[in-house]
């Protein structure tokens, strides 16, 4: 009952997040006003930025029409009635709210189930590999039944996805080791440092530097996490270093995947929506995880399985591992659906709140006490993550506007009409 009430609370809170983002959503779906100056010429401009890696099923013709500006006096201006517009706005809010609610519930339940089964079967590498297997089978089932278009990779696409799959595999397996070695709350406190690793990897490895103010927001992130870990009652060096390694691996995954997509020019393959791409990455991650768990736990897993059967049936264990693997995959898939329907800032706020909910839920379910210092440090660190996300997006928007204005000036200078 307590667990069900907890999930209901988190689902309600996710709707609040979606409502707070409604202004951003409305800006996306609201048709733009078109100038009626007869002297203006008809022009449609599409850039590579207009094409986003998102599920095609979530993009409607209305969304596309709202993003295209056609400056012409002959344009037909469609005015919607107040009731129709209000109905559409409500539908958008409900859809976004449902995505956030489902995302939170899947993530919280996954983390709790994951920890419970790791307590029964302390084999994080094997359990992580089995979760990759479940996600791979789920994707293959959808492709085989043609519920989703089957993705096709080029030779270049296979090479790039193989790298992304490796970092995804390492990040998840190290996360599993951290969750197995310490409390869920402690792992997620340390994993709040992931933006710090992303910033360092982008700058050092790929030479992509951000505005100094963005780096300044990382100070409370690092300071808060360090302060929280100083007197953590359940501190574990294994949990700490594996969580840090997971941060590095996921940062490399994010930067490498973005770099590959930016440089590919559409040469990676066909039908590569975000959910399809994640499905392929999961398949590659499973294949690459096999040698890891065989070398690390291959000889001890059977003994651990026999010990686990003393307290549970074989059916219950298999079902539990399958459900946790499915929840892990669906959690990431729903996150992509949320991303394709909201502004990145909204997703950053939602992702920050998600981490808070996981920490709170794990403390309530597993009754792992945290000190006041750990709570204060966690709040500072997670708040710093939110500040980092908002500041980063702010300066990215400013840079985008600067480039657009510069392109317009060049275009006017090149194609300006002579009087």
FENBEL-V959052 format. One record per run of one state. SS is the DSSP state (alpha for helix, beta for strand, coil for the rest). FROM is the first residue (numbers start at 1). LEN is the number of residues. If there is no record, write none. Layout:
BEGIN
ss:SS from:FROM len:LEN
ss:SS from:FROM len:LEN
END
This chain:
BEGIN
ss:coil from:1 len:1
ss:alpha from:2 len:19
ss:coil from:21 len:1
ss:alpha from:22 len:8
ss:coil from:30 len:18
ss:alpha from:48 len:3
ss:coil from:51 len:5
ss:alpha from:56 len:3
ss:coil from:59 len:2
ss:alpha from:61 len:7
ss:coil from:68 len:14
ss:alpha from:82 len:39
ss:coil from:121 len:3
ss:alpha from:124 len:21
ss:coil from:145 len:7
ss:beta from:152 len:2
ss:coil from:154 len:1
ss:alpha from:155 len:27
ss:coil from:182 len:2
ss:alpha from:184 len:21
ss:coil from:205 len:7
ss:alpha from:212 len:5
ss:coil from:217 len:1
ss:alpha from:218 len:13
ss:coil from:231 len:6
ss:alpha from:237 len:28
ss:coil from:265 len:4
ss:beta from:269 len:2
ss:coil from:271 len:3
ss:alpha from:274 len:24
ss:coil from:298 len:3
ss:alpha from:301 len:8
ss:coil from:309 len:5
ss:alpha from:314 len:26
ss:coil from:340 len:4
ss:alpha from:344 len:23
ss:coil from:367 len:5
ss:alpha from:372 len:44
ss:coil from:416 len:4
END
